[in-house]
Amino acid sequence: MPEPNGMITHVEDIGWENRLAARARRMQSSVIRELLKLTSQPDIISFAGGLPAPDFFPIREVQEACRYILQHHGPIALQYSPTEGYQPLKEWLAETMSKYGIWVESDNIMMVNGSQQALDLVGKLFVDPDTCVVCSRPTYLGAIQAWDAYEARYCTVPMDEDGMIVEELPALLDKGKHRPRFVYVLPNFHNPAGTTLSQSRREQLAEIARRYDLVIIEDDPYGELRFEGADLTPLFRLAPERTIYLSTFSKTLAPGFRLAWVVAPKPIITRLVQAKQGADLNTGAFIQMVANDVCQRGILRQHVRRLRNVYRSRRDAMVDALQEHMPGGVTWTVPQGGLFLWVRTSDQIDTREFMKTAIAAKVAFVPGFAFYPGEQGGEHSMRMNFSYCNEETINEGIYRLGVAMKKELAGA
Ligand SMILES: Cc1ncc(COP(=O)(O)O)c(C=O)c1O
């Protein structure tokens, strides 16, 4: 069939790869994004993505908020807007975060297109080629992807059931030739490990950061999704002069909003604003005003209360199913909140290889290696998401995984 004028399906490749900047050659597609493509087939039970439960999105409430905003504030909502973000929403956030001990003014907050953008802006501001960044081992894959683009080097700290073993930080810092630009911490319901940094480790980390004059990047998308136990002190509260705190509406409201925020001392907010201007001028006013309406009417608060119950029940279903269907020697974390638990298999299973067997059995997870920056690790681990599927599907998926694993072990 003749192509219409201008179609470029069959043009010669002029060697695009060779024309890229050196830093762009380091960029790779995220393993998770690639996996999500694979697992989007309808008959696969996917524990792979970090997806909230779609059946609980507050669609009607968002629809009403959209109608209200367009009717009453249309000209502002559809216009360019300040890079810092929509003032009433920032004021709401400042007030809401005070219940966690984060006492800030709205000028300490900048709105972004998802925390992922904040991670990128942090890289843009702080990471020179070969700059050392400290993070846990494992860590959030998206942060590695963001900072790889700025040619970061990673100094990693192992984890246990109380989160990053911060006691190992001083030795790492004394040994290193260069002072790291920052320490990246996921304090609540770690992605992927499911663990929470204990109160005493938070205090130690703040003290170490002061002693070694380090910046802390505190990434907290899941803190609001606590199913049980008491909230712990944010690092921002313990070291407000040196912490950049990130949180997002992705897991509490909906990731389709692409709306998150950064809290930081004012001098760094000014720099983040400059970095964001170069990226996208501003986060859309419309989406911020809709989110603000949902927040101000108390809908978000109600919704989060509901999500905590739904996700607690799904976590329990996954833990029960693991108990019932997994072969002996397999262990897992039982997170007090969030979206993920971390499973350790026996040494005979390489989860990267086992992934293929699992996909054939129509069930998916993320193999642990994906969360280890530039090094070995996670070969016998996997990240399992429990928020996306309902209890019945979770049980069926874990059953399939258990059967596949037992077969693999019998053949090994
Ligand atoms: C630890 C962590 N940081 C950042 C993000 C990105 O979130 P957002 O949707 O706000 O970009 C995620 C998403 O899963 C995450 O788990």
The ligand as an SDF file (V2000), in Angstrom:
LIG
                    3D

 16 16  0  0  0  0  0  0  0  0999 V2000
   10.4430    4.9050   45.6950 C   0  0  0  0  0  0  0  0  0  0  0  0
    9.7730    5.5550   44.5430 C   0  0  0  0  0  0  0  0  0  0  0  0
   10.1310    6.7950   44.1950 N   0  0  0  0  0  0  0  0  0  0  0  0
    9.5390    7.4170   43.1690 C   0  0  0  0  0  0  0  0  0  0  0  0
    8.5560    6.8090   42.4310 C   0  0  0  0  0  0  0  0  0  0  0  0
    7.9420    7.5380   41.2710 C   0  0  0  0  0  0  0  0  0  0  0  0
    6.6560    7.9420   41.5880 O   0  0  0  0  0  0  0  0  0  0  0  0
    5.8250    8.9710   40.7210 P   0  0  0  0  0  0  0  0  0  0  0  0
    4.6720    8.2230   40.1610 O   0  0  0  0  0  0  0  0  0  0  0  0
    5.4280   10.0450   41.6840 O   0  0  0  0  0  0  0  0  0  0  0  0
    6.7420    9.5120   39.6560 O   0  0  0  0  0  0  0  0  0  0  0  0
    8.1390    5.5160   42.7670 C   0  0  0  0  0  0  0  0  0  0  0  0
    7.1030    4.8220   41.9790 C   0  0  0  0  0  0  0  0  0  0  0  0
    6.8450    3.6700   42.0910 O   0  0  0  0  0  0  0  0  0  0  0  0
    8.7750    4.8760   43.8580 C   0  0  0  0  0  0  0  0  0  0  0  0
    8.4340    3.6350   44.2320 O   0  0  0  0  0  0  0  0  0  0  0  0
  1  2  1  0
  2  3  1  0
  2 15  2  0
  3  4  2  0
  4  5  1  0
  5  6  1  0
  5 12  2  0
  6  7  1  0
  7  8  1  0
  8  9  2  0
  8 10  1  0
  8 11  1  0
 12 13  1  0
 12 15  1  0
 13 14  2  0
 15 16  1  0
M  END
$$$$
